[in-house]
Amino acid sequence: MERFKRYRRLFSYLNPYPCEMIYAYGSTLIATLLSLIVPQILKNAVDEGLAGGEARALFISGAIILGIAVVRSLFGFVQRYYGEWLSFRVAYDLRNEFYDKVQRLPFVFHDRSQTGDLMSRATGDITETERFVGIGMIDLISTVLLLVGIIVAMLRESLSLSLLTLLPMAVLVWATVRFGNVVRPMFTAIQEQMGVLSTVMQESMTGIRVVKAFARQPYELAKFDRENDEWFARRYKVINVWANNWPFFTFLIAISVFLLLFYGGPQAIAGQVTV
């Protein structure tokens, strides 16, 4: 529940821009629907054009697909443009609010906090946030809509074949959720270490005259290397988890395709389902 409260608070930064949200999400919906229409046109082209020997049906289908591609490109441009606009506008508002908040905090907060850590939050953390709340969320919605549309189209063609093909997808959803729960705290640890690394850099650069005056360059370099190595170790751990899970995701998709061809191929040859 606490996580949803954070998401709701984050998305509240989109409220001042209703027109841009309508443009971005509306174009996403239209572009996704157009993408779902193309397979149906290809189906009719194969059934009527190739199987029925109607060359005219192939030309008509090709022209329709070309027209859809042009229209979808226009809506894709609107989607990407306003998605990026929302991303950077939210980042702009977040940084202003962050800076204003820092200015109003009591002296005891600044006495405990490190400048480098605050700088890391104002740059790295907000950058990751803007990707999610802007174009990241738009891409996620587009993917979910496309997935739902494909599943509905599959179920309309053949219920039994669709359920069989979707079995590996259920495992994929479980594996993806599990993967997200594993890497989420790891990415949090990476961001925290980046704050430590920024603090070390800020302290070294601020006191560079003192460092050079007392010939403390080797010590400062060793301190920075130690924190940088820790950052790399945490990032490397995420890379290992990613590398260990991604082949499994690909394997599940391959199993789904195999089941579709193995069981759906004979049905298509027998004329029980259409291509």
N, C-alpha and C positions, 0 to 999 in steps of 0.2 A: 504493500500500500504506500509506503514511504517513497518507493521508486516512482510510482505513478504521480505522486504529488510533485516530485522534482520535474517530471516530464511536463506536467500541466503548467508549472511555473515557467519552464523553459519555453514552451510554445506560446505563452502569453506575450512574448516579445514579438510575435507575428501579428498581434491584434491591431497595432496602429497602421497596418498596411493591408486592408481588406481587398482593395482592387488588385494589387500585385499577387495576393494569394489566389484570387479568382482566376487571374490570367495563368498563373503557374499550374495550379491543380486542375483547372478546367482543361487546359491544353494537354496535360498529362492523361486525363481521362479520355479525351477524344483520340489522342495518338495511340493509346492502348487499344481502344475499340477498333480503330482502323487496322491495327496489327492483327487483331483476331479475325477480321473479315477476310484477309488475304488467304489463309488456308482453305476457307470455304470456297473461294473462287477457284483455287487450284483444284479442289475436289471436283467441282463442276466441270472444269476444263478437262480433267482426266476421264471422268465418267461420260461426258457428252462429246468431247472433242476427240480424244484418243480412242476410247472404247467404241464410241458411236460413229467414228469416222467423219466427224463434222469439223472441217478445218475452220469454218467461220466462227465456231464456238471458241476455238483456241485464240483467234485474233481478237475477238471481243474480250475474252478473259485477260489477255495480255494488255490490252488498252486500259481496262478497268484497273488492273494492278499498277500500271504506270501512273494513272491518275491518282490512285490512292497514295502511291509513293511520294508524289509531288505535294499533295495536301498534308500528308504526315510529316514531311520535311518542314513545312511551314509551322505546323503546330509543335514540332520538335524544337525548332528554333525558339519559339515563344516559351516553351517549357524550360529550356536550358538558360535562356536569358534571364527570365524572372526568377528562376530557381537560384542562379548565382547572385542575382541582385538581392534577394531575400537573405542569402547566406552572409554576404558582406555587410548588409544593413544591420542585421541582428548582431554581428560581430562589432560593428561601430557602436551600437547602443550599449552592448555589454561592456565594452572597454570604457565608455564614458561613465556608465554607472559604477563600474569597478573603481575607476580613478576618483570619482566623486565620493564613494564610500571610504576609500583609503584616506582621503583628505579629512574626513570627519571623525575617524576613529581616534580614541584617546591615545595619549602618549605612551601608556603602558603597553598597548598593542604593538606600537612601533619599536618599543624597547625589547620586546620578545621576538619580533619577526625579523627575518632576514630580507634585505632588499632584493637579492637574487631570486629568492623564492617568490616574492611578489611579482617580479618581472616575468618569471616563468609562467605564473598564473595568468598574467595579462597578455601573454603572447601564445605560448603553446596550448594551454588549457582552453582558451577562448577559440583558438584556431580549430581544435578538435570539435568544440561545441558548434561552431558555425557550420561545419561540414554536415553535422547530423541534422540540425534544425532546418537547414535550407535545402540544398540540392540532394543531400543524403536521404531525407525523409521523402522527397518527391520520387527519387529512384526506388525507394522501398515500396511506396504505394503503387508505382507503376509495375514493379515486379509481382506484387501480391495480386493486383488486378489481372495481370496477364496469366498468372498461375491459375487463378480461379476460373478465368475464361477458358483456358485450355482443358481444365478438369471437367467443366460443364460440357464442352464440345465432345470430349472423349466419352463421357457417360451417355450422351445422346446417341453416339454411334454404336457402342456395345458396352452394356453394363458389366458383364462378366469379364471381358477382356480389359476394361478400364480398371476394375478392382484388382485384377491380377497384376497389372502393370504398376499400379500405385502402391503395392505392398512394399517394395524397396524404398519408395518415397516416404512412407511412414517411418521407416528406420532412419532415413536421412534427416527427417525433421527432429527426431529424438537425438541423433548424433550432433546435429547443429546446435540445438539448445544446450546440450551438455558441453559442447565445445565453447559456446559463449560464456557459460558459467565458469569455465576453467580459465579462459584468457582474460576475462573482465578484471579480476583483481591483479592479474599480472600487468596489464596495461596501466592500472592505477599505480602500481609500484614503479613502473617506468617513469610516469609523470612526476611522481614524488622524487625520484632520484634525479630527474632533470632539474627540479627545483634546487636540490642540493648542489648539483654541478654549476648551476647559474650563480648560486651564492658564493661558491669558491671563486669563480671567475670574477664576480663583482668585487669581492673583497681584495683580490689580488690586483685588479686594475685600479681600484680606488687608492690603494696604498702602494702603487708601483714605485714611487719615489723612495719610500722607506725600504721597500724590498731591495731596490738596487743599491741604496746607500749602505745597507748592511750585508750585501752580497748573499741574499737569501733566495736567489733565483732557483737553485737546485731543490731547495725545500718546497717552494711553491709549486714547481713543476711536478715533483713527486706527489704532492697532495692532490693536484689536479688529475694526474694520471691515475691515482687510486680511485677517485670518485668516477672518473671516466670509464675505468675498467669495470666498476660496479654497474654503471649504466649499461655498458655493452653486455655484461653477463646477464642482466635481466632481459635485455632485448633478445639475446641469443636463446634464452630459455623459451621465449614466445615463438621464435623462429622454429625451434625444435618441435614444439607442440603443433604448430601450424603444418610443418612438414610431415608429422606423423599422422595427422588427421585428414589432410587434403586428398591423398591417394584413396583413402577409404570412401570419401564423398564421391570421387570420380568412379570408383568401383561400383557403388550402389546405383549410380546413373546408368552405368554400362549394363548392370543386371536388368534394370528396367527395360532398356532397349532390347536386350536379348529376349526377355519374356515377350515383348511386343512382337518381335519378328518370329520367334519360335511358335507361338500360339496364334498370332494374328495372321501370319503368312498363309498357312493352309486355309484359314477362313476366307481370306481375300481371294485366293485361287478358286475356292468353291463358290464364290459369289455371295457368301453370308454377310460380309462387310465390304464396304467400298474403300478404295485407297484414299 
